[in-house]
Amino acid sequence: MINSNTSIYALLGYPVEHSLSPIFWNAAFNALNLNSIYVALAVTPENIIDSLNGLKVSGFKGLNITRPHKVAAFEFCNIVHEAAKETKIVNTIKFTFNISEGWNTDAIGFLNVLKKFKLPASKVLLIGNGASSQSIIWALKKYGVKQINQIARKFIVETEETIDNSFNEKIFLKKICWNIKNFNNSIKESDIIINATPLGWNKEDNILGFSDSLNATKSFIDLNYNNESKLLSSARQKCGITIDGRELLFEQGVEAFKILTNYAPPAEVIRNSIFD
């Protein structure tokens, strides 16, 4: 029963109507018999700072942040932890008195996905260069990946740089211009393909030649989880391993639950709520 003692948590994004977060968070609260609720709020980019300030002073206990607000959330926080400090991305905010603390549980969650499926730490193709891509690069560095090819429409010229991973080894990070030839060549050269773009949320989204470049030696990870996605459908038919966005949602969700509530998350309840 909702009353004056109910703790309120929220997801902020634009759009948010597709999100499974309210389903699994409220199921977890029920499983632990907590007097708490979780809601999804659609907030436009021009209103995000006003919304964060408003929720903070209104007594909300904590927030999850999704696109396109993760950079603004980082700038809003007084204190940032771990991966958030390195990536300058925040997707989890905890309000304590007048302090806003931020974490990047996407980065931690993605690292946990790599470990869970024991994916090869060799060549990766990363599609996209938005906020989520920064979290993924952080996780790939921690995992020990040797080479990252990143392709995005915003890249005008091809560049290559080296960065250190957590094992003090050099990673080659190549930024590649988006065209069909580059895209398909990069897929053929890569062991893991990661889609960090919104492509796939719309069931008509597709990439010319994508399916033809896949085979059973490839692993495909998509941050989206639309069952009608043509990209996911092609990957499930061709790739040895296909992981959709529900795995990342689960991993980052249990991390965020621990941070925001100080309770051990009911992992089985959360997983069943996401995957059923």
Buried (B, 14 or more C-beta within 10 A) or exposed (E): EEEEEBBBBBBBBBEBEEBBBBBBBBBBBEBBEBEBBBBBBEBEEEBBBEBBEEBBEEEBBBBBBBBBBBBBBBEBBEEBBBBBBBBBBBBBBBBEEEEBBBBBBBBBBBBBBBEEEEBBBEBBBBBBBBBBBBBBBBBBBBBBBBBBBBBBEEBEEEEEEEEEBEEEEEBBBBBBBBEEEBBBBBBEEBBBBBBBBBBBBEEEBBBEEBBEBBEEEBBBBBBBBBEEBBBBBBBEEBBEBBBBBBBBBBBBBBBBBEBBBEEEBBBEBBBEBBBE
